[in-house]
């Protein structure tokens, strides 16, 4: 979207560990469907699982994904489909939500890791 208005957004929530509390924390990413031009916004969750991610971008549909380990912002991807299936810790994502000029913040979002 050339010349599209960019806004400052804020997403807050928590990462829930279904089976146990991870000793390593978690990495949380804000994702969207379109192309990535630059960095993907991310944060390490606090020891209680809470996170805050602030970023600037255009209005769009977003979702939050989390990984059980601290990746320093690198996405945990396998080079092949088979390699990705064998990965111990996978990305788990929330439902999509809209961020725009009327919705600059998304609060209390929960991402459950299985």
RABELVEN-V457313 format. One line per field, one symbol per residue. ss: DSSP state (h for helix, s for strand, l for the rest). A space follows every 10 residues. Layout:
ss=???
//
This chain:
ss=lllllsssss ssssssslll llllllssss ssllllllll lsssllllls ssssssssls ssssssslll llllllllll hhhhhhllll lsslllssss llslssssss sssl
//
